[in-house]
Amino acid sequence: MKKAIDDVTSGNMGFLLASKTYGVPKTTLERRVKNRNKTATGVVKKFGGIKCVFSEEQEEELLQYVLKMEEIFSHSRF
């Protein structure tokens, strides 16, 4: 996809030729080049309508907390 976008934006190829050359759908390529895709910008695609709630730092902190709690509770007796 990246090469197809680069060739179209640089003027080396048109949408149809780039689509056939790189095996990507022409309409998808057009949306990406014209930034009309709601879930993708350039070559980066976001899956579904789900957006991140936590930052990467928060996710890491939560992961460490969960792992710590798992360790504590796996050693305790009920």
Helices and strands as residue ranges (DSSP letters): H 2-10, H 15-22, H 26-33, E 40-41, E 44-45, H 56-75
